[in-house]
Amino acid sequence: MIDRELLEILCCPKTKVPVEMLSEDKLKAVNDRIGRGDVKTVDGSKVDKPLDAGLITEDGKTIYRIDDDIPIMLIDEGIPADQIT
């Protein structure tokens, strides 16, 4: 789990929109789509590994994975959320 103080200062590196924890329902939906091979990152790379946890921008546009409790806030590795809905 991410420290609350860290979560309060994190934002999308491209748009500067704040992020929040990805809900369990959305996490499941993302991982279902990843399992089907339907998810790509911003740079077009296929996402092969399910997310243990994630962050989503407050505008709901981009998802960032969390690996070993470390948010991966790289623009090219963001996941456009419109692939999930």
C-alpha positions as CSV (number, residue, x, y, z in Angstrom):
1,M,0.0,0.0,0.0
2,I,1.2,3.5,-0.8
3,D,1.8,5.9,2.0
4,R,-1.0,8.5,2.2
5,E,1.5,11.5,2.2
6,L,3.1,10.2,-1.0
7,L,-0.3,9.6,-2.6
8,E,-1.2,13.2,-1.9
9,I,1.8,14.6,-3.8
10,L,1.8,12.2,-6.8
11,C,0.3,13.3,-10.1
12,C,0.4,12.4,-13.7
13,P,3.9,13.4,-15.0
14,K,2.4,14.6,-18.3
15,T,-0.8,16.4,-17.3
16,K,-0.1,17.1,-13.7
17,V,-3.6,15.7,-12.8
18,P,-3.6,14.2,-9.3
19,V,-3.9,10.4,-9.0
20,E,-5.8,8.1,-6.6
21,M,-5.7,4.4,-5.9
22,L,-7.3,2.2,-8.5
23,S,-10.4,0.5,-7.1
24,E,-10.6,-3.3,-6.8
25,D,-13.3,-3.4,-9.5
26,K,-11.2,-1.4,-11.9
27,L,-8.1,-3.4,-11.1
28,K,-10.0,-6.6,-11.8
29,A,-11.2,-5.1,-15.1
30,V,-7.7,-4.0,-16.1
31,N,-6.3,-7.4,-15.3
32,D,-9.0,-9.2,-17.2
33,R,-8.2,-7.2,-20.3
34,I,-4.5,-7.8,-19.8
35,G,-5.2,-11.5,-19.6
36,R,-6.9,-11.3,-23.0
37,G,-3.9,-9.4,-24.4
38,D,-6.0,-6.3,-25.1
39,V,-4.0,-3.7,-23.2
40,K,-1.1,-1.5,-24.4
41,T,0.9,1.3,-22.8
42,V,1.0,4.9,-24.1
43,D,4.1,3.9,-26.2
44,G,2.2,1.0,-27.8
45,S,3.9,-1.8,-25.9
46,K,1.7,-4.8,-24.9
47,V,1.1,-5.1,-21.2
48,D,1.8,-8.8,-20.3
49,K,2.0,-8.7,-16.5
50,P,-1.1,-8.2,-14.4
51,L,-1.2,-5.2,-12.0
52,D,-0.9,-6.0,-8.3
53,A,-2.1,-2.4,-7.7
54,G,-2.5,0.8,-9.6
55,L,-3.1,4.5,-9.6
56,I,-5.5,6.3,-11.9
57,T,-5.6,10.0,-12.7
58,E,-8.6,11.8,-11.1
59,D,-9.9,12.5,-14.6
60,G,-9.9,8.7,-15.3
61,K,-7.7,8.9,-18.3
62,T,-4.4,7.2,-17.4
63,I,-3.5,4.2,-15.1
64,Y,0.0,3.8,-13.6
65,R,1.0,0.4,-12.2
66,I,2.5,-0.1,-8.7
67,D,5.2,-2.7,-8.5
68,D,6.5,-3.8,-5.1
69,D,4.7,-0.7,-3.5
70,I,6.6,1.6,-5.9
71,P,4.5,3.7,-8.3
72,I,5.8,3.5,-11.8
73,M,5.1,7.1,-12.9
74,L,6.6,7.0,-16.4
75,I,4.6,8.6,-19.2
76,D,5.4,5.9,-21.8
77,E,4.4,3.2,-19.3
78,G,1.0,4.7,-18.5
79,I,-2.0,2.7,-19.6
80,P,-4.7,4.7,-21.4
81,A,-7.9,3.9,-19.4
82,D,-10.2,4.1,-22.4
83,Q,-9.0,0.6,-23.3
84,I,-10.7,-0.8,-20.2
85,T,-14.2,0.5,-20.5
